[in-house]
Amino acid sequence: MPLPYDLCARLQNSFRARHARVSVPHTTQNLGILSILLRAGFLTNITRGTIEAPSPEKFLEAGEAQRRIWADLKYRNDRPVLENMHLISKPSKRVFMENSEIRRLCTGRSAKTVKPLGMGEIAVVRTGNKEFEWLEAREAIQLRLSGEVICRAS
């Protein structure tokens, strides 16, 4: 399973190179993070497809290694909407937070060693709840769920 830093790097590099869309391996982790970015307005669309092109029909026929998620990137005034995306929790140092610590992070105060979120910035949280496994930090606060803070995007 690819680590989240692969997704962060692919998205940043694609935005900097002014690509219209990017393909990433099809995993539940990538799908969860991309859907959060879509809901937050950093992407215009996500589609399942194969290595060649986004095509939901061919996705069903393709083997596991050929499956991809295609994300359409969003630009405003010829500038990328997603400027910065980086990991908070790394494989060598995982960052788990309780609901109160996530609330501190979202309200402009530091929590543990993580700097507070700024205006227009989001944090992706992986919870232990199977129904709500991937959430944006503010959604995790509303549902009173704690978990691992994976990455932040602005």
DSSP file (Angstrom, degrees, kcal/mol; ACC not computed):
  #  RESIDUE AA STRUCTURE BP1 BP2  ACC     N-H-->O    O-->H-N    N-H-->O    O-->H-N    TCO  KAPPA ALPHA  PHI   PSI    X-CA   Y-CA   Z-CA
    1    1 A M              0   0    0      0, 0.0     2,-0.1     0, 0.0    26,-0.0   0.000 360.0 360.0 360.0 127.4    0.0    0.0    0.0
    2    2 A P        -     0   0    0      0, 0.0    27,-0.1     0, 0.0    28,-0.1  -0.365 360.0-117.9 -67.5 147.0    1.5    3.4   -1.0
    3    3 A L    >>  -     0   0    0      1,-0.1     3,-1.5    -2,-0.1     4,-0.8  -0.441  24.8-108.1 -81.7 159.2    2.1    5.8    1.9
    4    4 A P  H 3> S+     0   0    0      0, 0.0     4,-2.3     0, 0.0     5,-0.2   0.760 113.7  69.7 -61.1 -24.6    0.3    9.2    2.0
    5    5 A Y  H 3> S+     0   0    0      1,-0.2     4,-2.4     2,-0.2     5,-0.2   0.822  93.1  59.0 -65.3 -26.6    3.5   11.1    1.1
    6    6 A D  H <> S+     0   0    0     -3,-1.5     4,-2.4     2,-0.2    -1,-0.2   0.924 107.4  45.2 -64.6 -44.3    3.3    9.6   -2.4
    7    7 A L  H  X S+     0   0    0     -4,-0.8     4,-2.5     2,-0.2     5,-0.2   0.923 112.7  51.1 -64.5 -44.8   -0.2   11.2   -2.9
    8    8 A C  H  X S+     0   0    0     -4,-2.3     4,-2.4     1,-0.2     5,-0.2   0.925 112.8  45.9 -58.0 -45.9    1.0   14.5   -1.4
    9    9 A A  H  X S+     0   0    0     -4,-2.4     4,-2.6     2,-0.2     5,-0.2   0.908 112.0  50.6 -65.9 -43.1    4.1   14.6   -3.8
   10   10 A R  H  X S+     0   0    0     -4,-2.4     4,-2.2     2,-0.2    -1,-0.2   0.921 112.9  46.1 -61.9 -43.9    2.1   13.6   -6.9
   11   11 A L  H  X S+     0   0    0     -4,-2.5     4,-2.4     2,-0.2     5,-0.2   0.937 114.3  46.5 -66.3 -46.6   -0.5   16.3   -6.3
   12   12 A Q  H  X S+     0   0    0     -4,-2.4     4,-2.4    -5,-0.2    -2,-0.2   0.928 114.1  47.8 -61.1 -45.4    2.0   19.0   -5.5
   13   13 A N  H  X S+     0   0    0     -4,-2.6     4,-1.8     1,-0.2    -1,-0.2   0.883 111.6  50.5 -64.4 -38.1    4.1   18.1   -8.6
   14   14 A S  H  <>S+     0   0    0     -4,-2.2     5,-2.5    -5,-0.2     4,-0.3   0.903 111.5  47.3 -67.4 -41.2    1.1   18.0  -10.8
   15   15 A F  H ><5S+     0   0    0     -4,-2.4     3,-1.2     1,-0.2    -2,-0.2   0.919 112.4  49.5 -64.9 -42.8   -0.1   21.4   -9.7
   16   16 A R  H 3<5S+     0   0    0     -4,-2.4    -1,-0.2     1,-0.3    -2,-0.2   0.821 111.3  49.0 -66.9 -30.3    3.3   22.9  -10.1
   17   17 A A  T 3<5S-     0   0    0     -4,-1.8    -1,-0.3    -5,-0.2    -2,-0.2   0.408 112.8-122.2 -88.0   1.8    3.7   21.5  -13.6
   18   18 A R  T < 5 +     0   0    0     -3,-1.2    -3,-0.2    -4,-0.3     2,-0.1   0.835  48.9 169.5  61.9  37.4    0.2   22.8  -14.5
   19   19 A H      < -     0   0    0     -5,-2.5    -1,-0.2    -6,-0.1     3,-0.1  -0.458  36.9-139.5 -75.0 153.1   -1.3   19.4  -15.4
   20   20 A A  S    S+     0   0    0      1,-0.2    53,-2.3    -2,-0.1     2,-0.3   0.827  81.9   2.7 -80.5 -33.8   -5.1   19.2  -15.9
   21   21 A R  E     -A   72   0A   0     51,-0.3     2,-0.3    -7,-0.1    -1,-0.2  -0.971  61.7-152.2-149.9 162.6   -5.4   15.9  -14.1
   22   22 A V  E     -A   71   0A   0     49,-2.0    49,-2.8    -2,-0.3     2,-0.4  -0.984  10.7-141.3-137.4 146.2   -3.3   13.4  -12.3
   23   23 A S  E     -A   70   0A   0     -2,-0.3    47,-0.2    47,-0.2    28,-0.0  -0.911  19.5-180.0-110.7 139.6   -3.6    9.6  -11.8
   24   24 A V  E     -A   69   0A   0     45,-2.3    45,-2.9    -2,-0.4   -17,-0.0  -0.931  40.6 -82.6-130.4 155.1   -2.8    7.9   -8.5
   25   25 A P  E     -A   68   0A   0      0, 0.0     2,-1.0     0, 0.0    43,-0.2  -0.246  49.6-108.0 -57.1 145.1   -3.0    4.2   -7.5
   26   26 A H        +     0   0    0     41,-1.3     2,-0.3    38,-0.3    41,-0.1  -0.668  61.9 139.0 -82.3 103.2   -6.4    3.0   -6.5
   27   27 A T     >  -     0   0    0     -2,-1.0     4,-2.4     1,-0.1     5,-0.2  -0.936  62.9-116.6-135.1 160.3   -6.5    2.4   -2.8
   28   28 A T  H  > S+     0   0    0     -2,-0.3     4,-2.4     1,-0.2     5,-0.2   0.851 116.6  55.4 -66.3 -31.8   -9.0    3.2   -0.1
   29   29 A Q  H  > S+     0   0    0      2,-0.2     4,-2.5     1,-0.2     5,-0.2   0.956 110.4  42.9 -63.7 -50.7   -6.5    5.6    1.5
   30   30 A N  H  > S+     0   0    0      1,-0.2     4,-2.6     2,-0.2     5,-0.2   0.896 114.7  51.0 -63.4 -40.3   -6.0    7.6   -1.7
   31   31 A L  H  X S+     0   0    0     -4,-2.4     4,-2.0     2,-0.2    -1,-0.2   0.900 111.2  48.6 -64.0 -40.6   -9.8    7.6   -2.5
   32   32 A G  H  X S+     0   0    0     -4,-2.4     4,-1.6     2,-0.2    -2,-0.2   0.929 114.4  44.0 -64.8 -46.0  -10.5    8.9    1.1
   33   33 A I  H  X S+     0   0    0     -4,-2.5     4,-2.2     1,-0.2    -2,-0.2   0.915 114.5  49.5 -67.4 -42.7   -8.0   11.7    0.9
   34   34 A L  H  X S+     0   0    0     -4,-2.6     4,-2.2     1,-0.2    -1,-0.2   0.869 108.4  53.3 -65.4 -36.2   -9.0   12.7   -2.6
   35   35 A S  H  X S+     0   0    0     -4,-2.0     4,-2.3    -5,-0.2    -1,-0.2   0.867 108.5  50.3 -67.7 -33.9  -12.6   12.8   -1.7
   36   36 A I  H  X S+     0   0    0     -4,-1.6     4,-2.0     2,-0.2    -2,-0.2   0.923 111.0  48.6 -66.0 -43.7  -11.8   15.1    1.3
   37   37 A L  H  X>S+     0   0    0     -4,-2.2     5,-2.5     2,-0.2     6,-0.9   0.858 111.0  51.6 -63.9 -34.9   -9.9   17.4   -1.1
   38   38 A L  H ><5S+     0   0    0     -4,-2.2     3,-0.9     4,-0.2    -2,-0.2   0.932 110.5  47.0 -66.1 -46.3  -12.8   17.3   -3.5
   39   39 A R  H 3<5S+     0   0    0     -4,-2.3    -2,-0.2     1,-0.2    -1,-0.2   0.826 110.3  54.0 -64.5 -31.3  -15.3   18.3   -0.8
   40   40 A A  H 3<5S-     0   0    0     -4,-2.0    -1,-0.2    -5,-0.1    -2,-0.2   0.588 118.6-111.5 -80.9  -9.6  -12.9   21.1    0.4
   41   41 A G  T <<5S+     0   0    0     -3,-0.9    -3,-0.2    -4,-0.6    -2,-0.1   0.623  86.1 116.2  93.7  13.4  -12.8   22.6   -3.1
   42   42 A F  S   <S+     0   0    0     -5,-2.5    32,-1.0    -6,-0.2    40,-0.3   0.707  78.1  39.0 -85.1 -20.8   -9.2   21.8   -4.0
   43   43 A L  E     -B   73   0A   0     -6,-0.9    30,-0.2    30,-0.2    -2,-0.1  -0.878  64.3-150.0-125.3 157.4  -10.2   19.4   -6.9
   44   44 A T  E    S-     0   0A   0     28,-2.5     2,-0.3     1,-0.3    29,-0.1   0.765  76.5  -7.7 -96.5 -29.0  -12.9   19.6   -9.5
   45   45 A N  E     -B   72   0A   0     27,-0.9    27,-3.1     2,-0.0     2,-0.4  -0.984  49.7-153.1-163.3 149.6  -13.6   15.9  -10.0
   46   46 A I  E     +B   71   0A   0     -2,-0.3     2,-0.3    25,-0.2    25,-0.2  -0.999  21.1 175.8-129.3 138.9  -12.4   12.4   -9.2
   47   47 A T  E     -B   70   0A   0     23,-2.8    23,-3.8    -2,-0.4     2,-0.3  -0.982  28.0-122.2-139.4 146.5  -13.0    9.4  -11.5
   48   48 A R  E     +B   69   0A   0     -2,-0.3     7,-0.4    21,-0.2     2,-0.3  -0.650  50.2 128.5 -85.3 148.9  -11.9    5.8  -11.5
   49   49 A G  E     -B   68   0A   0     19,-2.5    19,-2.6     5,-0.3     2,-0.2  -0.883  49.2 -82.8-168.9-160.1  -10.0    4.5  -14.5
   50   50 A T  E     -B   67   0A   0      3,-2.2    17,-0.2    -2,-0.3     9,-0.1  -0.515  52.9 -84.3-116.1-174.5   -7.0    2.7  -15.8
   51   51 A I  S    S+     0   0    0     15,-0.6    16,-0.1     1,-0.2   -28,-0.1   0.865 125.2  50.1 -60.5 -36.6   -3.4    3.7  -16.5
   52   52 A E  S    S-     0   0    0      1,-0.2    -1,-0.2    14,-0.1    -3,-0.0   0.943 124.3 -27.2 -71.2 -49.5   -4.3    4.9  -19.9
   53   53 A A  S    S-     0   0    0      2,-0.1    -3,-2.2    15,-0.0     2,-0.6  -0.982  71.6 -79.0-161.5 161.9   -7.3    7.2  -19.2
   54   54 A P        +     0   0    0      0, 0.0    -5,-0.3     0, 0.0    -6,-0.1  -0.628  61.6 145.9 -72.2 119.5  -10.2    7.8  -16.8
   55   55 A S     >  -     0   0    0     -2,-0.6     4,-1.9    -7,-0.4    -2,-0.1  -0.754  36.6-162.8-158.2 103.9  -12.9    5.3  -17.7
   56   56 A P  H  > S+     0   0    0      0, 0.0     4,-1.2     0, 0.0    -7,-0.1   0.817  94.4  55.6 -59.8 -29.7  -15.2    3.7  -15.1
   57   57 A E  H  > S+     0   0    0      1,-0.2     4,-0.8     2,-0.2     3,-0.3   0.937 110.7  42.4 -68.4 -46.3  -16.2    1.0  -17.6
   58   58 A K  H  > S+     0   0    0      1,-0.2     4,-1.7     2,-0.2    -1,-0.2   0.771 105.0  67.5 -71.1 -24.9  -12.6   -0.1  -18.2
   59   59 A F  H  < S+     0   0    0     -4,-1.9    -1,-0.2     1,-0.2    -2,-0.2   0.905  98.6  50.6 -59.5 -42.5  -11.9    0.2  -14.4
   60   60 A L  H  < S+     0   0    0     -4,-1.2    -1,-0.2    -3,-0.3    -2,-0.2   0.814 114.2  44.0 -67.4 -30.3  -14.2   -2.8  -13.7
   61   61 A E  H  < S+     0   0    0     -4,-0.8    -1,-0.2    -3,-0.1    -2,-0.2   0.712  97.0  94.3 -85.6 -22.1  -12.4   -4.9  -16.4
   62   62 A A  S  < S-     0   0    0     -4,-1.7     2,-0.1    -3,-0.1     5,-0.0  -0.279  78.4-109.7 -75.2 155.6   -8.9   -4.0  -15.4
   63   63 A G    >>  -     0   0    0      1,-0.1     3,-1.0    -2,-0.0     4,-0.8  -0.290  37.3 -98.4 -74.9 168.0   -6.6   -5.9  -13.0
   64   64 A E  G >4 S+     0   0    0      1,-0.3     3,-0.7     2,-0.2   -38,-0.3   0.858 122.9  52.7 -58.1 -38.6   -5.8   -4.6   -9.6
   65   65 A A  G 34 S+     0   0    0      1,-0.2    -1,-0.3   -40,-0.1   -39,-0.0   0.726 108.5  51.2 -72.3 -21.1   -2.4   -3.2  -10.7
   66   66 A Q  G <4 S+     0   0    0     -3,-1.0   -15,-0.6    -7,-0.1    -1,-0.2   0.573  84.7 108.1 -91.5 -10.7   -3.9   -1.3  -13.6
   67   67 A R  E <<  + B   0  50A   0     -4,-0.8   -41,-1.3    -3,-0.7     2,-0.3  -0.475  44.0 172.2 -76.3 136.9   -6.6    0.5  -11.6
   68   68 A R  E     -AB  25  49A   0    -19,-2.6   -19,-2.5   -43,-0.2     2,-0.5  -0.938  31.8-131.6-138.5 159.2   -6.1    4.2  -11.0
   69   69 A I  E     -AB  24  48A   0    -45,-2.9   -45,-2.3    -2,-0.3     2,-0.5  -0.974  23.9-152.5-109.7 126.6   -8.0    7.2   -9.5
   70   70 A W  E     -AB  23  47A   0    -23,-3.8   -23,-2.8    -2,-0.5     2,-0.5  -0.884   8.8-165.5-103.3 126.8   -7.9   10.3  -11.8
   71   71 A A  E     -AB  22  46A   0    -49,-2.8   -49,-2.0    -2,-0.5     2,-0.6  -0.951  13.9-141.5-114.5 126.4   -8.2   13.7  -10.1
   72   72 A D  E     -AB  21  45A   0    -27,-3.1   -28,-2.5    -2,-0.5   -27,-0.9  -0.771  25.7-134.0 -85.9 123.6   -9.0   16.8  -12.1
   73   73 A L  E     - B   0  43A   0    -53,-2.3     2,-0.4    -2,-0.6   -30,-0.2  -0.456  12.1-134.1 -83.5 150.9   -7.0   19.7  -10.7
   74   74 A K        -     0   0    0    -32,-1.0     7,-2.2    -2,-0.1     8,-0.5  -0.882  20.5-177.3-112.4 133.4   -8.5   23.1  -10.0
   75   75 A Y  E     -C   80   0B   0     -2,-0.4     2,-0.4     5,-0.2     3,-0.0  -0.951   8.3-164.5-126.2 147.2   -7.0   26.4  -10.9
   76   76 A R  E >  S-C   79   0B   0      3,-2.9     3,-1.2    -2,-0.3    -2,-0.0  -0.989  79.3  -8.5-133.6 124.6   -8.2   30.0  -10.2
   77   77 A N  T 3  S-     0   0    0     -2,-0.4    -1,-0.1     1,-0.3     0, 0.0   0.885 128.8 -59.2  55.2  41.9   -6.8   33.0  -12.0
   78   78 A D  T 3  S+     0   0    0      1,-0.2    -1,-0.3    -3,-0.0    -3,-0.0   0.712 118.0 110.6  61.1  24.0   -4.2   30.7  -13.6
   79   79 A R  E <  S-C   76   0B   0     -3,-1.2    -3,-2.9   -61,-0.0    -1,-0.2  -0.976  76.3-104.9-124.6 142.3   -2.9   29.8  -10.1
   80   80 A P  E     -C   75   0B   0      0, 0.0    -5,-0.2     0, 0.0   -38,-0.0  -0.387  16.7-146.0 -66.0 139.9   -3.3   26.4   -8.5
   81   81 A V  S    S+     0   0    0     -7,-2.2     2,-0.8   -39,-0.2    -6,-0.1   0.890  92.0  60.5 -70.8 -39.8   -5.9   26.2   -5.7
   82   82 A L        +     0   0    0     -8,-0.5    -1,-0.2   -40,-0.3     3,-0.1  -0.806  62.0 163.9 -90.8 107.7   -3.8   23.7   -3.8
   83   83 A E        +     0   0    0     -2,-0.8     2,-0.4     1,-0.3    -1,-0.2   0.824  62.6  16.9 -93.1 -35.7   -0.5   25.4   -3.0
   84   84 A N        +     0   0    0      2,-0.0    70,-2.7     0, 0.0     2,-0.3  -0.997  55.1 169.2-145.7 134.4    1.0   23.2   -0.3
   85   85 A M  E     +D  153   0C   0     -2,-0.4     2,-0.3    68,-0.2    68,-0.2  -0.939  16.5 155.5-145.9 121.3    0.3   19.7    1.0
   86   86 A H  E     -D  152   0C   0     66,-1.8    66,-2.4    -2,-0.3     2,-0.1  -0.969  40.0 -93.6-146.5 162.4    2.5   17.8    3.4
   87   87 A L  E     +D  151   0C   0     -2,-0.3    64,-0.3    64,-0.2     3,-0.1  -0.394  23.5 178.4 -75.3 147.1    2.5   15.1    5.9
   88   88 A I  S    S+     0   0    0     62,-2.9     2,-0.6     1,-0.3    63,-0.2   0.689  79.0  50.2-105.2 -49.8    1.9   15.6    9.6
   89   89 A S  S    S-     0   0    0     61,-1.6    -1,-0.3    60,-0.4     5,-0.2  -0.820  75.4-171.9 -94.4 122.9    2.1   11.9   10.6
   90   90 A K  B >   -H   93   0D   0      3,-2.2     3,-0.5    -2,-0.6     5,-0.0  -0.721  37.3-109.8-110.5 161.0    5.1   10.1    9.2
   91   91 A P  T 3  S+     0   0    0      0, 0.0     3,-0.3     0, 0.0    -1,-0.1   0.841 121.6  46.7 -59.3 -31.4    5.9    6.4    9.3
   92   92 A S  T 3  S+     0   0    0      1,-0.3     2,-0.3    -3,-0.0    -3,-0.0   0.719 126.8  25.8 -82.5 -20.6    8.7    7.0   11.8
   93   93 A K  B <  S-H   90   0D   0     -3,-0.5    -3,-2.2     2,-0.0    -1,-0.3  -0.776  74.4-162.8-146.7  96.7    6.5    9.3   14.0
   94   94 A R        -     0   0    0     -2,-0.3     2,-0.6    -3,-0.3    -5,-0.1  -0.561   9.9-146.4 -79.8 142.6    2.8    8.8   14.0
   95   95 A V        +     0   0    0     54,-0.3    54,-2.3    -2,-0.2     2,-0.4  -0.908  19.0 179.4-116.3 104.1    0.6   11.7   15.4
   96   96 A F  E     -E  148   0C   0     -2,-0.6     2,-0.4    52,-0.2    52,-0.2  -0.862   7.2-171.1-102.6 137.0   -2.5   10.5   17.1
   97   97 A M  E     -E  147   0C   0     50,-3.0    50,-2.0    -2,-0.4     2,-0.1  -0.976  19.3-131.5-132.3 143.9   -4.9   13.1   18.6
   98   98 A E     >  -     0   0    0     -2,-0.4     4,-2.1    48,-0.2     3,-0.3  -0.342  42.0 -98.0 -76.8 169.2   -7.9   13.0   20.9
   99   99 A N  H  > S+     0   0    0      1,-0.2     4,-2.1     2,-0.2     5,-0.1   0.872 124.4  54.1 -60.4 -38.1  -10.9   15.1   19.9
  100  100 A S  H  > S+     0   0    0      1,-0.2     4,-1.8     2,-0.2    -1,-0.2   0.861 108.4  49.3 -66.5 -34.7  -10.0   17.9   22.2
  101  101 A E  H  > S+     0   0    0     -3,-0.3     4,-2.0     2,-0.2    -1,-0.2   0.870 109.6  50.9 -71.9 -36.6   -6.5   18.2   20.6
  102  102 A I  H  X S+     0   0    0     -4,-2.1     4,-2.0     2,-0.2    -2,-0.2   0.892 108.7  53.0 -65.0 -38.3   -8.0   18.2   17.1
  103  103 A R  H  X S+     0   0    0     -4,-2.1     4,-1.4     1,-0.2    -2,-0.2   0.905 107.8  50.6 -62.2 -41.5  -10.3   21.0   18.3
  104  104 A R  H  <>S+     0   0    0     -4,-1.8     5,-2.4     1,-0.2     3,-0.2   0.913 109.0  52.2 -60.8 -42.4   -7.3   23.0   19.5
  105  105 A L  H ><5S+     0   0    0     -4,-2.0    12,-2.1     1,-0.2     3,-0.8   0.892 112.0  45.0 -61.2 -41.7   -5.6   22.5   16.1
  106  106 A C  H 3<5S+     0   0    0     -4,-2.0    -1,-0.2     1,-0.2    -2,-0.2   0.701 108.2  57.6 -78.6 -19.8   -8.6   23.8   14.2
  107  107 A T  T 3<5S-     0   0    0     -4,-1.4    -1,-0.2    -3,-0.2    -2,-0.2   0.243 124.2 -92.0 -98.7  14.7   -9.2   26.8   16.5
  108  108 A G  T < 5S+     0   0    0     -3,-0.8     2,-0.4     1,-0.3    -3,-0.2   0.694  88.9 112.6  92.2  18.9   -5.7   28.3   16.0
  109  109 A R      < -     0   0    0     -5,-2.4    -1,-0.3    -6,-0.2     8,-0.2  -0.934  69.2-104.8-122.6 149.5   -3.7   26.8   18.9
  110  110 A S        -     0   0    0     -2,-0.4     2,-0.4     6,-0.1     5,-0.2  -0.399  28.4-161.2 -69.5 145.5   -0.9   24.3   18.6
  111  111 A A  B >   -I  114   0E   0      3,-1.6     3,-2.3    -2,-0.1     2,-0.2  -0.989  61.5 -40.0-131.5 123.3   -1.6   20.7   19.6
  112  112 A K  T 3  S-     0   0    0     -2,-0.4    -2,-0.0     1,-0.3   -15,-0.0  -0.464 123.6 -29.8  57.2-121.8    1.3   18.4   20.4
  113  113 A T  T 3  S+     0   0    0     -2,-0.2     2,-0.4     2,-0.1    -1,-0.3   0.224 113.3 109.3-107.0  14.2    4.0   19.4   17.9
  114  114 A V  B <   -I  111   0E   0     -3,-2.3    -3,-1.6     1,-0.0     3,-0.1  -0.777  67.0-128.4 -98.3 130.4    1.6   20.4   15.1
  115  115 A K        -     0   0    0     -2,-0.4    -6,-0.1    -5,-0.2     3,-0.1  -0.397  38.6 -94.1 -70.0 152.2    1.2   24.1   14.2
  116  116 A P        -     0   0    0      0, 0.0     2,-0.2     0, 0.0   -10,-0.2  -0.234  42.5 -99.0 -67.2 157.3   -2.4   25.3   14.1
  117  117 A L        -     0   0    0    -12,-2.1     2,-0.1    -8,-0.2     3,-0.1  -0.547  38.7-146.0 -75.4 139.8   -4.4   25.3   10.9
  118  118 A G    >   -     0   0    0     -2,-0.2     3,-1.7     1,-0.2     2,-0.2  -0.257  40.5 -56.5 -93.4-174.5   -4.6   28.7    9.0
  119  119 A M  T 3  S+     0   0    0      1,-0.3    -1,-0.2    -2,-0.1     3,-0.1  -0.450 125.8   8.0 -64.7 131.9   -7.3   30.2    7.0
  120  120 A G  T 3  S+     0   0    0      1,-0.3     2,-0.4    -2,-0.2    -1,-0.3   0.593 101.5 125.8  74.0  11.2   -8.4   27.9    4.1
  121  121 A E    <   -     0   0    0     -3,-1.7     2,-0.3    31,-0.0    -1,-0.3  -0.810  39.4-166.7-105.4 143.5   -6.3   25.1    5.4
  122  122 A I  E     -F  153   0C   0     31,-2.6    31,-2.3    -2,-0.4     2,-0.4  -0.864   9.8-148.7-124.4 160.4   -7.6   21.6    6.1
  123  123 A A  E     -F  152   0C   0     -2,-0.3    14,-2.3    29,-0.2     2,-0.5  -0.989  14.3-136.9-127.4 140.1   -6.2   18.5    7.9
  124  124 A V  E     -FG 151 136C   0     27,-2.8    26,-2.4    -2,-0.4    27,-0.7  -0.846  20.8-166.5 -99.7 128.9   -7.0   14.9    7.1
  125  125 A V  E     -FG 149 135C   0     10,-3.5    10,-2.8    -2,-0.5     2,-0.6  -0.947  12.7-152.5-119.7 134.0   -7.7   12.6   10.0
  126  126 A R  E     -FG 148 134C   0     22,-3.1    22,-2.5    -2,-0.4     8,-0.2  -0.930  22.5-167.2-104.1 117.4   -7.9    8.8    9.9
  127  127 A T  E     -F  147   0C   0      6,-2.5    20,-0.2    -2,-0.6    18,-0.0  -0.487  31.8-120.9 -99.2 170.0  -10.2    7.5   12.6
  128  128 A G  S    S+     0   0    0     18,-0.7     2,-0.4    -2,-0.2     5,-0.1   0.526  82.9 105.3 -84.8  -7.4  -10.7    4.0   13.9
  129  129 A N        -     0   0    0      3,-0.4    -2,-0.2     1,-0.1    16,-0.0  -0.626  62.6-152.3 -77.5 124.5  -14.4    4.1   13.0
  130  130 A K  S >  S+     0   0    0     -2,-0.4     3,-0.6     1,-0.2    -1,-0.1   0.822  94.8  51.5 -69.0 -30.8  -15.0    2.0    9.9
  131  131 A E  T 3  S+     0   0    0      1,-0.3     2,-0.3     2,-0.1    -1,-0.2   0.886 124.4  26.9 -72.9 -38.4  -18.0    4.1    8.7
  132  132 A F  T 3  S+     0   0    0      1,-0.1    -3,-0.4     3,-0.0    -5,-0.3  -0.578  76.4 145.5-121.0  65.9  -16.1    7.3    9.0
  133  133 A E    <   +     0   0    0     -3,-0.6    -6,-2.5    -2,-0.3     2,-0.5   0.906  68.0  39.0 -73.7 -41.6  -12.5    6.2    8.4
  134  134 A W  E    S+G  126   0C   0     -8,-0.2     2,-0.3    -3,-0.2    -8,-0.2  -0.949  75.7 157.3-115.8 119.1  -11.3    9.3    6.5
  135  135 A L  E     -G  125   0C   0    -10,-2.8   -10,-3.5    -2,-0.5     2,-0.2  -0.943  43.8-112.1-137.0 156.1  -12.5   12.7    7.7
  136  136 A E  E >>  -G  124   0C   0     -2,-0.3     4,-2.1   -12,-0.2     3,-0.6  -0.608  44.5-108.1 -79.0 152.9  -11.5   16.3    7.5
  137  137 A A  H 3> S+     0   0    0    -14,-2.3     4,-1.8     1,-0.3     5,-0.1   0.853 118.5  51.3 -56.8 -40.1  -10.5   17.6   11.0
  138  138 A R  H 3> S+     0   0    0      1,-0.2     4,-1.9     2,-0.2    -1,-0.3   0.855 109.3  50.9 -68.5 -33.2  -13.6   19.8   11.4
  139  139 A E  H <> S+     0   0    0     -3,-0.6     4,-2.1     2,-0.2    -1,-0.2   0.888 107.8  53.5 -67.7 -38.6  -15.9   16.8   10.5
  140  140 A A  H  <>S+     0   0    0     -4,-2.1     5,-2.7     1,-0.2     4,-0.4   0.876 107.6  51.3 -62.8 -37.4  -14.0   14.7   13.1
  141  141 A I  H ><5S+     0   0    0     -4,-1.8     3,-1.0     3,-0.2    -1,-0.2   0.931 109.5  49.6 -64.5 -45.4  -14.7   17.3   15.7
  142  142 A Q  H 3<5S+     0   0    0     -4,-1.9    -2,-0.2     1,-0.3    -1,-0.2   0.874 115.3  43.0 -62.4 -37.1  -18.5   17.3   14.9
  143  143 A L  T 3<5S-     0   0    0     -4,-2.1    -1,-0.3    -5,-0.1    -2,-0.2   0.455 109.8-125.4 -87.7  -0.3  -18.6   13.5   15.1
  144  144 A R  T < 5 +     0   0    0     -3,-1.0     2,-0.4    -4,-0.4    -3,-0.2   0.906  58.8 147.9  56.7  47.1  -16.5   13.6   18.3
  145  145 A L      < -     0   0    0     -5,-2.7     2,-0.2    -6,-0.1    -1,-0.2  -0.887  33.3-157.4-112.8 143.1  -14.0   11.1   16.8
  146  146 A S        +     0   0    0     -2,-0.4   -18,-0.7   -44,-0.0     2,-0.3  -0.696  29.6 124.1-108.5 167.6  -10.2   11.0   17.5
  147  147 A G  E     -EF  97 127C   0    -50,-2.0   -50,-3.0    -2,-0.2     2,-0.5  -0.990  57.2 -36.3 171.6-165.1   -7.5    9.5   15.3
  148  148 A E  E     -EF  96 126C   0    -22,-2.5   -22,-3.1    -2,-0.3     2,-0.8  -0.745  46.4-137.5 -89.8 126.7   -4.3    9.9   13.4
  149  149 A V  E     + F   0 125C   0    -54,-2.3   -60,-0.4    -2,-0.5   -54,-0.3  -0.766  27.5 179.0 -84.9 110.2   -3.7   13.3   11.7
  150  150 A I  E     -     0   0C   0    -26,-2.4   -62,-2.9    -2,-0.8   -61,-1.6   0.968  48.7 -23.9 -82.6 -58.7   -2.3   12.3    8.4
  151  151 A C  E     -DF  87 124C   0    -27,-0.7   -27,-2.8   -64,-0.3     2,-0.3  -0.918  48.4-131.9-151.4 171.7   -1.7   15.5    6.3
  152  152 A R  E     -DF  86 123C   0    -66,-2.4   -66,-1.8    -2,-0.3     2,-0.4  -0.967  16.4-166.0-131.8 149.9   -2.6   19.1    5.8
  153  153 A A  E      DF  85 122C   0    -31,-2.3   -31,-2.6    -2,-0.3   -68,-0.2  -0.995 360.0 360.0-137.9 141.6   -3.4   21.0    2.7
  154  154 A S              0   0    0    -70,-2.7   -69,-0.2    -2,-0.4    -1,-0.1   0.305 360.0 360.0-141.3 360.0   -3.7   24.7    1.9
